[in-house]
């Protein structure tokens, strides 16, 4: 069952309670794929920072998807009833995949899309702008042509990529190690750039004048929200860490902006 494979029965009960409250049917629980490391490797605060992967995002009920907005923003979920209110920690990395339309071929240069404009609009409109705002990175992936698939030239080894990621995470851990407990909104300290508050963004991810001008033009042209502005700075700070750069430079901002290519005004109008 993926997410229900934990040994801690109390954690299982909490997860089931949240799923039932969100109205997620039992047959859909397998779509919640989570990886849990051993508890001894993390503090109590860090044990809640896990991974959730939703396949075919628009196939989920829209009201269910909208409920994700609170835990994605606040890293906890509050369930209120007439006689009680319960607050659960819910800090996780949210990953999702989806097709561009019901048939999967909208915008494909080699296949003909058979969906009507109305079908495409209804399909995409299930993913609201506020939900997209809370997702740091959006990537459109095109089919790889045969000429590239058949190339024998090896790519970068996964071990090298893993070393870069570990080095960047260590940089972030060191960056936040001097902050007081509870600074990131939880019981402990932030341990990654995604958990930075607005004050931390000014402290650790302040762009220079050229980068600020580039970001301003992107905000105006793509009609990005204030929340998207913060997400871009957090991603740019992470790209700078991967680049082993102390400062957030214009190339880091440019790359971070490029990762928000779904976050624009025409999202629900692409099929019209």
TALIN-V647611 format. One record per residue. N is the residue number from 1. RES is the residue in one letter. PHI is phi as a letter, one per 30 degrees, with the letter a starting at -180 (* if undefined). PSI is psi in whole degrees, -180 to 180 (none if undefined). OMEGA is omega as a letter, one per 30 degrees, with the letter a starting at -180 (999 if undefined). Layout:
BEGIN
n = [N & N]
res = [RES & RES]
phi = [PHI & PHI]
psi = [PSI & PSI]
omega = [OMEGA & OMEGA]
END
This chain:
BEGIN
n = [1 & 2 & 3 & 4 & 5 & 6 & 7 & 8 & 9 & 10 & 11 & 12 & 13 & 14 & 15 & 16 & 17 & 18 & 19 & 20 & 21 & 22 & 23 & 24 & 25 & 26 & 27 & 28 & 29 & 30 & 31 & 32 & 33 & 34 & 35 & 36 & 37 & 38 & 39 & 40 & 41 & 42 & 43 & 44 & 45 & 46 & 47 & 48 & 49 & 50 & 51 & 52 & 53 & 54 & 55 & 56 & 57 & 58 & 59 & 60 & 61 & 62 & 63 & 64 & 65 & 66 & 67 & 68 & 69 & 70 & 71 & 72 & 73 & 74 & 75 & 76 & 77 & 78 & 79 & 80 & 81 & 82 & 83 & 84 & 85 & 86 & 87 & 88 & 89 & 90 & 91 & 92 & 93 & 94 & 95 & 96 & 97 & 98 & 99 & 100 & 101 & 102 & 103 & 104 & 105 & 106 & 107 & 108 & 109 & 110 & 111 & 112 & 113 & 114 & 115 & 116 & 117 & 118 & 119 & 120 & 121 & 122 & 123 & 124 & 125 & 126 & 127 & 128 & 129 & 130 & 131 & 132 & 133 & 134 & 135 & 136 & 137 & 138 & 139 & 140 & 141 & 142 & 143 & 144 & 145 & 146 & 147 & 148 & 149 & 150 & 151 & 152 & 153 & 154 & 155 & 156 & 157 & 158 & 159 & 160 & 161 & 162 & 163 & 164 & 165 & 166 & 167 & 168 & 169 & 170 & 171 & 172 & 173 & 174 & 175 & 176 & 177 & 178 & 179 & 180 & 181 & 182 & 183 & 184 & 185 & 186 & 187 & 188 & 189 & 190 & 191 & 192 & 193 & 194 & 195 & 196 & 197 & 198 & 199 & 200 & 201 & 202 & 203 & 204 & 205 & 206 & 207 & 208 & 209 & 210 & 211 & 212 & 213 & 214 & 215 & 216 & 217 & 218 & 219 & 220 & 221 & 222 & 223 & 224 & 225 & 226 & 227 & 228 & 229 & 230 & 231 & 232 & 233 & 234 & 235 & 236 & 237 & 238 & 239 & 240 & 241 & 242 & 243 & 244 & 245 & 246 & 247 & 248 & 249 & 250 & 251 & 252 & 253 & 254 & 255 & 256 & 257 & 258 & 259 & 260 & 261 & 262 & 263 & 264 & 265 & 266 & 267 & 268 & 269 & 270 & 271 & 272]
res = [X & X & X & X & X & X & X & X & X & X & X & X & X & X & X & X & X & X & X & X & X & X & X & X & X & X & X & X & X & X & X & X & X & X & X & X & X & X & X & X & X & X & X & X & X & X & X & X & X & X & X & X & X & X & X & X & X & X & X & X & X & X & X & X & X & X & X & X & X & X & X & X & X & X & X & X & X & X & X & X & X & X & X & X & X & X & X & X & X & X & X & X & X & X & X & X & X & X & X & X & X & X & X & X & X & X & X & X & X & X & X & X & X & X & X & X & X & X & X & X & X & X & X & X & X & X & X & X & X & X & X & X & X & X & X & X & X & X & X & X & X & X & X & X & X & X & X & X & X & X & X & X & X & X & X & X & X & X & X & X & X & X & X & X & X & X & X & X & X & X & X & X & X & X & X & X & X & X & X & X & X & X & X & X & X & X & X & X & X & X & X & X & X & X & X & X & X & X & X & X & X & X & X & X & X & X & X & X & X & X & X & X & X & X & X & X & X & X & X & X & X & X & X & X & X & X & X & X & X & X & X & X & X & X & X & X & X & X & X & X & X & X & X & X & X & X & X & X & X & X & X & X & X & X & X & X & X & X & X & X & X & X & X & X & X & X & X & X & X & X & X & X]
phi = [* & i & d & c & c & d & d & d & d & d & d & e & d & d & d & d & d & d & d & d & d & d & i & d & d & d & d & c & d & d & d & c & c & b & c & c & d & d & d & d & d & b & d & e & d & d & d & c & c & c & b & b & b & c & c & h & e & d & d & d & e & d & d & d & d & d & d & d & d & d & d & d & d & c & i & a & b & c & c & c & b & d & c & a & b & c & c & c & d & a & c & a & c & c & b & b & b & a & d & d & a & e & d & j & c & d & i & d & d & c & b & c & d & c & d & d & e & d & d & d & d & d & d & d & d & d & c & d & e & e & d & d & e & d & c & d & b & c & b & c & c & c & d & d & d & d & e & d & d & d & d & c & d & d & d & d & d & d & d & d & d & d & d & d & d & d & d & d & d & d & d & d & d & d & d & c & d & d & d & d & d & i & d & c & j & c & d & c & c & d & b & a & d & d & c & d & d & d & d & d & d & d & d & c & b & d & d & d & d & d & d & d & d & d & d & d & d & d & d & d & d & c & h & d & d & d & d & d & e & d & d & d & d & d & d & d & d & d & d & d & d & d & d & h & c & d & c & d & c & d & d & d & d & d & d & d & d & d & d & b & d & c & c & b & d & c & e & d & c & d & c & c]
psi = [6 & -99 & -16 & 21 & 15 & 152 & -26 & 110 & -34 & -40 & -40 & -44 & -42 & -47 & -44 & -40 & -42 & -44 & -45 & -38 & -38 & -11 & 21 & 119 & 156 & -35 & -18 & -6 & -29 & -19 & -13 & 96 & 122 & 145 & 123 & 126 & 170 & 143 & -31 & -16 & -11 & 158 & 171 & -37 & -41 & -21 & -17 & -4 & 83 & -163 & 136 & 129 & 119 & 121 & 140 & 64 & -44 & -12 & -14 & 153 & 135 & -39 & -33 & -43 & -37 & -28 & -24 & -16 & -40 & -53 & -32 & -34 & -46 & -12 & 26 & 161 & 133 & 125 & 117 & 134 & 178 & -38 & -10 & 161 & 129 & 136 & 122 & 138 & 139 & 53 & 117 & 161 & 120 & 123 & 136 & 155 & 154 & 160 & 161 & -13 & 172 & -38 & -19 & 2 & 9 & 126 & -1 & 126 & -15 & -6 & 153 & 125 & 131 & 5 & 147 & 159 & -38 & -39 & -42 & -43 & -44 & -38 & -49 & -29 & -11 & -22 & 103 & 160 & -46 & -34 & -43 & -36 & -33 & 3 & 123 & -41 & 126 & 129 & 127 & 125 & 121 & 157 & 139 & 124 & 159 & -35 & -36 & -35 & -34 & -3 & 139 & -6 & 123 & 150 & -172 & 132 & 145 & -31 & -38 & -41 & -42 & -41 & -40 & -41 & -45 & -41 & -42 & -40 & -37 & -37 & -43 & -41 & -43 & -37 & -41 & 1 & -26 & -5 & 150 & 156 & 140 & 3 & -32 & 7 & -17 & -163 & -30 & -157 & 158 & 145 & 6 & 163 & -28 & -21 & 7 & 139 & 175 & -38 & -39 & -33 & -42 & -29 & -40 & -15 & 31 & 120 & 158 & -179 & -43 & -41 & -36 & -38 & -42 & -42 & -38 & -44 & -39 & -40 & -42 & -41 & -43 & -3 & 49 & 154 & 172 & -35 & -39 & -34 & -47 & -40 & -39 & -43 & -38 & -42 & -41 & -38 & -38 & -41 & -40 & -38 & -42 & -29 & 1 & 41 & 133 & -30 & 154 & 114 & 173 & -35 & -29 & -41 & -43 & -43 & -40 & -39 & -40 & -21 & 8 & 43 & -4 & -10 & 76 & 172 & -24 & 16 & -52 & 4 & 11 & -30 & 3 & none]
omega = [l & a & a & a & a & l & a & a & a & l & l & a & l & a & l & l & l & l & a & l & l & a & l & a & a & a & a & a & a & l & l & a & a & l & a & l & l & a & a & a & a & l & l & l & a & a & a & a & a & a & l & a & l & l & a & a & a & l & l & l & a & l & l & l & a & l & l & a & a & a & l & a & a & a & l & a & a & l & a & l & a & a & a & l & a & l & a & l & a & l & a & l & a & l & a & l & l & l & l & a & a & a & l & a & l & a & l & a & a & a & l & l & a & a & l & l & l & l & l & a & l & a & a & a & l & l & a & l & l & l & l & l & a & l & a & a & l & l & l & a & l & l & a & l & a & a & l & l & a & l & a & a & a & l & l & a & l & a & l & l & l & l & l & a & l & l & l & l & l & l & a & l & l & a & a & a & a & a & l & l & l & a & a & l & l & l & a & l & l & l & l & a & a & a & a & l & l & l & l & l & l & a & a & a & a & a & l & a & a & l & l & l & l & l & l & l & l & l & a & a & a & l & a & a & l & l & l & l & l & a & l & l & l & l & l & l & l & l & l & l & l & l & a & a & l & a & l & a & a & l & l & l & a & l & l & l & l & l & l & a & l & a & a & a & a & a & a & a & a & a & a & 999]
END
